[in-house]
Amino acid sequence: MNKGQFRVTKRTQKDYTLAFKLHVVEEVERGELSQHAAQRKYGIQARSTILTWLRKHGRLNWYQNSSMSKKPAPNKKIAELEKKIKRLEAEKFILNTAIDVADETLNTDIRKKYLSLLLNESNKQQALPLKDNTALEP
């Protein structure tokens, strides 16, 4: 749209009849004009006037437009996730160091014992259903 496409006639608030408001709301809701284009076309001075009319007289829910502003910007979200990754890596390092210290102090291999116990438990759980299925077969 060219800027010269609409005639700009400045109005005052007392000029906005209910019929006029409903006409503008209808044009915006049908998608014929954006709020900004309607503002320019009809010479409405305040930016929020049409949004107020849409909320008051419109058929669509114009109150949920603010949900976009609640979402963090992608760059901010990336920065938060990178910070979380660094924190988790530091936590992992501390836990691994604690395990190493415990292994040296107690003369054990906690990781090896834990992994072998975990493997044995998973093997037992996988073997149980097989025994049940073979018992049901004739």
PEWOKA-V341244 format. One record per pair of residues at least 6 apart in sequence whose C-alpha atoms are under 7 Angstrom apart, sorted by sequence separation. I is the first residue (numbers start at 1). J is the second residue. If there is no record, write none. Layout:
BEGIN
I|J, I|J
END
This chain:
BEGIN
27|33, 28|34, 103|109, 28|35, 55|62, 103|110, 54|62, 55|63, 24|38, 35|50, 25|53, 25|54, 8|40, 11|43, 21|53, 8|41, 9|42, 10|43, 11|44, 25|58, 6|40, 7|41, 8|42, 9|43, 10|44, 6|41, 8|43, 10|45, 22|57
END
